Amino acid sequence: MVSETTIAVAASPEALPTIAMAKELAAKLKLPLTSPLDTTFQLLLIATPEHLELRQTGKNGPGPVFVDFVDGAMAFRRKYGGGRKQDLARAVGLKGNRCPAVIDATGGLARDAFVLASLGCRVTLIERSPVIGALVADGCKRAISDPETAAIINDRLRLEVGDSCTVLTQIKEEDRPEVIYLDPMYPHRTKSALVKKEMRILRLLVGDDPDAHTLLAAALTCARKRVVVKRPIKAEPINGPSPSMAITGKTHRFDVYLITSVCP
């Protein structure tokens, strides 16, 4: 759970609808309720009339982070991202009309999960941070109101907040997915890691993923056909079995573990 000295909930502007939303969130997430101008917290989860957003306080804080499946980068990727020819789709095993069931066990802001759902996969998104889960839930709620994205969210994307290692070990045999997708937070040490505002803020919120090897082991036990791990292109594979193959792009690669070759 996030420390109360790190994050609080606020409403901006402080009008009745946003105040009501902020109070509900603060109670649900068990976080303090404060003013949007309060800088004693590193992060503020702010209810606005347009969306729910996460802000880093202070003069050097980047812009707000929120989830938008309808417009902007996600709309462009949905329409012009390359469809089933893109590296993510190939790594997951999308061929012809095949649409495997996928668990995204490191959900984050749900961008890759949404892409897979838009390509026809049934995706269960597991996110262990309740704050990030709230951002994703807000993005889903707004996407349901748009005719171009409503079916993707309603029919093929499901959000679950919880610890993936625990959730994967509790899945019944008949509910095991064909594919499990992992994109663990990588402990970058270069200045380039600070370029994206999302990365800066999410690191403040959740830190790195030191248990990535444990999650990989759980995924390999749970998935029916393959586990896909997204890694920076120069990063070593996660500790554990060697990948069966890798699909390499310009900045990232996808390590693919075929279950038949990992778990005879």
C-alpha positions in Angstrom: 0.0 0.0 0.0 1.2 3.5 -0.8 2.3 5.5 2.2 0.0 8.3 3.3 3.0 10.7 3.4 3.4 10.1 -0.4 -0.1 10.6 -1.9 -3.4 12.1 -1.2 -6.7 12.7 -3.0 -8.1 16.1 -4.1 -10.8 17.7 -6.2 -10.1 20.3 -8.9 -12.0 22.5 -9.2 -13.5 22.1 -5.7 -17.1 21.8 -7.0 -19.8 19.4 -5.7 -19.3 16.7 -8.4 -15.6 16.5 -8.1 -15.6 16.8 -4.3 -18.0 13.9 -4.1 -15.8 11.8 -6.4 -12.7 12.7 -4.4 -14.4 11.8 -1.1 -15.5 8.5 -2.5 -12.0 7.7 -3.8 -10.3 8.7 -0.6 -12.5 6.4 1.4 -12.1 3.5 -1.0 -8.3 3.8 -1.3 -7.9 4.8 2.4 -5.9 7.9 1.5 -6.1 11.4 3.0 -8.3 14.1 1.4 -6.7 17.4 0.8 -6.6 20.5 -1.4 -5.3 20.4 -5.0 -2.8 23.1 -4.0 -1.3 21.0 -1.2 2.4 20.4 -1.8 3.2 18.4 1.4 2.4 15.2 -0.6 4.6 14.0 -3.4 1.6 12.9 -5.4 -2.0 13.9 -5.7 -4.8 11.8 -7.2 -7.1 14.6 -8.5 -10.7 14.3 -9.6 -11.4 16.8 -12.4 -14.6 17.3 -14.5 -12.8 15.6 -17.4 -11.0 12.7 -15.8 -9.1 11.3 -12.9 -5.5 12.2 -13.0 -2.3 11.7 -11.0 0.0 14.7 -10.5 3.5 15.1 -9.0 3.6 18.2 -6.8 6.4 20.8 -6.9 7.9 23.1 -9.5 9.7 20.4 -11.4 6.8 17.9 -11.5 5.8 16.7 -15.0 2.3 17.1 -16.3 -0.6 15.0 -15.1 -1.0 11.3 -15.9 -4.4 9.9 -16.8 -5.8 7.1 -18.9 -7.4 7.9 -22.3 -8.4 5.1 -24.6 -10.5 7.3 -26.9 -8.3 10.1 -28.1 -4.6 10.9 -28.4 -1.9 8.3 -28.6 -4.2 5.3 -28.0 -6.6 6.3 -30.7 -3.6 6.7 -33.2 -2.2 3.3 -32.1 -5.6 1.7 -32.4 -6.1 3.0 -36.0 -2.6 3.1 -37.4 -0.4 1.0 -35.1 0.1 -1.8 -37.5 -2.6 -4.2 -36.3 -1.6 -7.8 -36.0 1.8 -7.1 -37.7 3.1 -5.1 -34.7 5.6 -6.7 -32.5 3.3 -7.1 -29.5 0.7 -8.9 -31.5 3.3 -11.2 -33.0 4.8 -12.0 -29.6 1.4 -12.9 -28.1 0.8 -15.2 -31.1 -1.9 -13.5 -33.1 -2.2 -15.2 -36.4 -5.0 -15.3 -38.9 -8.3 -15.1 -36.9 -6.8 -16.5 -33.7 -7.5 -14.4 -30.6 -6.0 -16.0 -27.5 -7.2 -15.2 -24.0 -4.6 -13.1 -22.3 -3.8 -12.1 -18.7 -1.7 -8.9 -18.5 -0.3 -9.4 -15.1 1.6 -6.1 -14.8 -1.3 -3.9 -16.1 0.0 -0.4 -15.4 -1.8 2.2 -17.5 -3.4 -0.6 -19.6 -2.0 0.6 -22.9 -0.7 -2.8 -24.2 -3.8 -4.5 -22.7 -6.1 -2.2 -24.6 -4.1 -2.8 -27.9 -4.5 -6.5 -27.5 -8.2 -6.1 -26.7 -8.7 -3.9 -29.7 -7.1 -6.7 -31.9 -9.7 -9.2 -30.6 -8.1 -10.8 -27.5 -10.0 -11.2 -24.3 -7.8 -9.5 -21.8 -7.8 -9.6 -18.0 -5.7 -6.8 -16.6 -4.2 -7.3 -13.2 -2.8 -4.2 -11.4 -1.5 -4.4 -7.9 -1.6 -0.6 -7.2 -5.1 0.5 -6.3 -4.3 4.0 -7.4 -3.2 3.0 -10.9 -6.3 0.7 -10.9 -8.5 3.7 -10.2 -6.9 5.6 -13.1 -7.6 2.6 -15.5 -11.1 2.2 -14.2 -11.8 5.9 -14.9 -10.4 5.5 -18.4 -12.6 2.5 -19.0 -15.6 4.3 -17.8 -15.1 7.1 -20.2 -14.3 4.8 -23.1 -17.6 3.0 -22.6 -19.3 6.2 -23.6 -17.6 6.3 -27.0 -19.0 4.1 -29.7 -15.6 3.3 -31.2 -14.2 1.9 -27.9 -17.3 0.8 -26.0 -17.3 -2.8 -27.4 -13.6 -3.2 -26.8 -14.0 -2.3 -23.1 -17.3 -4.0 -22.5 -16.6 -7.3 -24.3 -12.8 -7.8 -24.1 -11.1 -5.9 -21.3 -11.6 -6.7 -17.6 -9.7 -5.0 -14.7 -8.8 -6.8 -11.5 -6.8 -5.0 -8.7 -4.6 -7.4 -6.7 -1.2 -9.0 -6.5 -0.6 -11.0 -9.7 1.5 -13.7 -8.0 -1.4 -14.5 -5.7 -4.0 -14.2 -8.4 -2.2 -16.5 -10.8 -1.7 -19.2 -8.2 -5.4 -19.2 -7.4 -6.7 -19.5 -11.0 -8.7 -22.7 -11.6 -7.4 -25.2 -14.2 -10.3 -24.5 -16.5 -9.7 -20.7 -16.4 -6.0 -20.7 -17.2 -5.3 -18.3 -20.0 -3.4 -19.2 -23.2 -1.1 -16.3 -22.8 0.3 -14.3 -19.9 1.9 -10.9 -20.6 4.4 -9.2 -18.3 5.9 -5.8 -18.5 7.7 -5.4 -15.1 9.2 -2.0 -14.1 12.8 -2.1 -15.1 15.4 -0.4 -12.8 16.8 2.1 -15.2 19.9 4.0 -14.3 20.3 6.3 -17.3 19.0 9.8 -17.6 16.8 8.7 -20.5 14.6 7.0 -18.0 13.3 10.4 -16.9 12.0 11.4 -20.3 8.5 10.1 -20.0 6.4 11.7 -17.3 4.4 8.6 -16.8 7.5 6.6 -15.9 8.7 9.3 -13.4 5.4 9.4 -11.6 4.7 5.7 -11.6 8.2 5.1 -10.1 7.4 7.5 -7.3 4.1 5.6 -6.7 5.2 1.9 -7.0 8.9 1.8 -7.4 10.6 -1.0 -9.3 9.5 -4.7 -9.6 12.1 -6.7 -7.6 9.9 -9.7 -7.6 9.8 -10.0 -11.4 11.5 -13.4 -11.3 8.8 -14.7 -8.9 6.0 -13.4 -11.2 7.7 -15.0 -14.2 7.7 -18.4 -12.4 4.0 -18.0 -11.5 3.2 -17.1 -15.0 5.0 -20.1 -16.5 3.0 -22.4 -14.2 -0.3 -20.7 -15.1 -0.2 -20.0 -18.8 -1.3 -22.8 -21.2 0.8 -21.8 -24.3 3.2 -18.9 -23.7 4.4 -16.2 -21.5 5.6 -12.9 -23.1 7.9 -10.5 -21.2 8.5 -7.0 -22.5 12.1 -5.8 -21.8 14.3 -2.8 -22.7 16.3 -3.9 -25.8 19.6 -4.0 -23.9 18.3 -5.6 -20.7 19.1 -9.1 -19.6 16.2 -11.6 -19.6 14.5 -12.0 -16.2 16.2 -14.6 -14.0 14.8 -18.0 -14.7 14.5 -20.2 -17.7 15.9 -18.9 -21.0 13.3 -17.5 -23.5 12.3 -19.7 -26.4 12.7 -16.8 -28.7 12.7 -13.0 -28.8 11.0 -10.4 -31.1 13.1 -7.3 -31.1 11.9 -3.8 -32.0 13.7 -0.4 -32.0 13.6 0.2 -28.2 12.1 -2.9 -26.7 12.1 -6.6 -27.2 9.6 -9.3 -26.3 11.0 -12.5 -24.7 8.7 -15.3 -25.5 8.6 -18.5 -23.3 6.7 -21.3 -25.1 5.3 -23.5 -22.4 6.1 -26.8 -24.1 9.8 -26.0 -24.1 9.9 -24.5 -20.5 7.6 -26.9 -18.7 7.7 -30.4 -20.3 
